[in-house]
Amino acid sequence: MTEKEKYLPEIRTALGPRSLLESIAEEASEVAQAALKMVRAKGLSGNYTPVTEESAREKLFEELLDLLAVLDVANIFDIQNLLNEEAEYWKWKRWRDRLYGVEH
């Protein structure tokens, strides 16, 4: 039995829909903060941070896992289905087109 299988039912029972949506928003903002810290740790900004690149990468990884976990708990979307949909997401083409100035 995985850690998820052990604890997910109790966590779902304890948290209501509002708490779960708040948690999604909080974790998403923490992903954004960790990504910005990674920019600084990689030296891509003039704004110094004493955090190493490896430490920043580990923190970003942790925050991404936190976001995936809370999405899983919220049970609004099937995580595996989200990942499958992402592979064929129509915005891939739009993103590439914008990068290369292709107008539609």
C-alpha positions as a Python dict, from the first residue, in 0.01 Angstrom:
ca = {
    (1, 'M'): (0, 0, 0),
    (2, 'T'): (138, 340, -97),
    (3, 'E'): (147, 644, 129),
    (4, 'K'): (-122, 795, -91),
    (5, 'E'): (-350, 493, -54),
    (6, 'K'): (-301, 497, 325),
    (7, 'Y'): (-387, 860, 384),
    (8, 'L'): (-588, 998, 91),
    (9, 'P'): (-935, 886, 213),
    (10, 'E'): (-890, 1049, 555),
    (11, 'I'): (-750, 1369, 406),
    (12, 'R'): (-1044, 1393, 163),
    (13, 'T'): (-1287, 1343, 452),
    (14, 'A'): (-1124, 1614, 664),
    (15, 'L'): (-1114, 1886, 397),
    (16, 'G'): (-1414, 2050, 238),
    (17, 'P'): (-1438, 2189, -116),
    (18, 'R'): (-1342, 2544, -16),
    (19, 'S'): (-1034, 2430, 178),
    (20, 'L'): (-923, 2220, -118),
    (21, 'L'): (-961, 2508, -364),
    (22, 'E'): (-771, 2735, -126),
    (23, 'S'): (-499, 2471, -105),
    (24, 'I'): (-475, 2451, -484),
    (25, 'A'): (-433, 2829, -502),
    (26, 'E'): (-174, 2827, -223),
    (27, 'E'): (30, 2546, -375),
    (28, 'A'): (15, 2704, -721),
    (29, 'S'): (153, 3028, -578),
    (30, 'E'): (429, 2833, -402),
    (31, 'V'): (524, 2674, -736),
    (32, 'A'): (548, 3025, -883),
    (33, 'Q'): (765, 3144, -593),
    (34, 'A'): (993, 2841, -623),
    (35, 'A'): (1031, 2897, -998),
    (36, 'L'): (1128, 3260, -936),
    (37, 'K'): (1380, 3147, -673),
    (38, 'M'): (1524, 2909, -935),
    (39, 'V'): (1571, 3205, -1172),
    (40, 'R'): (1771, 3383, -903),
    (41, 'A'): (1967, 3071, -802),
    (42, 'K'): (2068, 3012, -1167),
    (43, 'G'): (2201, 3369, -1182),
    (44, 'L'): (1949, 3470, -1448),
    (45, 'S'): (1859, 3781, -1251),
    (46, 'G'): (2057, 4060, -1090),
    (47, 'N'): (1874, 3982, -767),
    (48, 'Y'): (2115, 3763, -566),
    (49, 'T'): (2001, 3471, -353),
    (50, 'P'): (2223, 3260, -129),
    (51, 'V'): (2023, 2950, -231),
    (52, 'T'): (2211, 2707, -452),
    (53, 'E'): (2073, 2601, -787),
    (54, 'E'): (2038, 2241, -662),
    (55, 'S'): (1852, 2355, -351),
    (56, 'A'): (1621, 2572, -560),
    (57, 'R'): (1558, 2280, -797),
    (58, 'E'): (1471, 2051, -504),
    (59, 'K'): (1231, 2312, -365),
    (60, 'L'): (1061, 2352, -704),
    (61, 'F'): (1028, 1974, -730),
    (62, 'E'): (873, 1960, -381),
    (63, 'E'): (626, 2237, -459),
    (64, 'L'): (525, 2070, -786),
    (65, 'L'): (459, 1747, -593),
    (66, 'D'): (257, 1942, -336),
    (67, 'L'): (43, 2089, -613),
    (68, 'L'): (-11, 1749, -775),
    (69, 'A'): (-101, 1601, -436),
    (70, 'V'): (-362, 1864, -356),
    (71, 'L'): (-508, 1831, -707),
    (72, 'D'): (-533, 1459, -640),
    (73, 'V'): (-702, 1514, -303),
    (74, 'A'): (-947, 1763, -454),
    (75, 'N'): (-1048, 1496, -704),
    (76, 'I'): (-1171, 1759, -950),
    (77, 'F'): (-955, 1615, -1227),
    (78, 'D'): (-798, 1277, -1281),
    (79, 'I'): (-424, 1349, -1261),
    (80, 'Q'): (-326, 1084, -1516),
    (81, 'N'): (-589, 1216, -1757),
    (82, 'L'): (-450, 1569, -1710),
    (83, 'L'): (-103, 1447, -1802),
    (84, 'N'): (-239, 1264, -2107),
    (85, 'E'): (-437, 1572, -2215),
    (86, 'E'): (-130, 1792, -2170),
    (87, 'A'): (56, 1589, -2433),
    (88, 'E'): (-204, 1680, -2697),
    (89, 'Y'): (-298, 2024, -2565),
    (90, 'W'): (-383, 2264, -2847),
    (91, 'K'): (-181, 2545, -2691),
    (92, 'W'): (148, 2375, -2783),
    (93, 'K'): (105, 2491, -3143),
    (94, 'R'): (-10, 2839, -3040),
    (95, 'W'): (291, 2877, -2810),
    (96, 'R'): (534, 2775, -3084),
    (97, 'D'): (360, 3002, -3334),
    (98, 'R'): (384, 3301, -3101),
    (99, 'L'): (754, 3236, -3042),
    (100, 'Y'): (816, 3245, -3418),
    (101, 'G'): (574, 3527, -3500),
    (102, 'V'): (326, 3308, -3689),
    (103, 'E'): (-7, 3490, -3711),
    (104, 'H'): (-343, 3319, -3744),
}
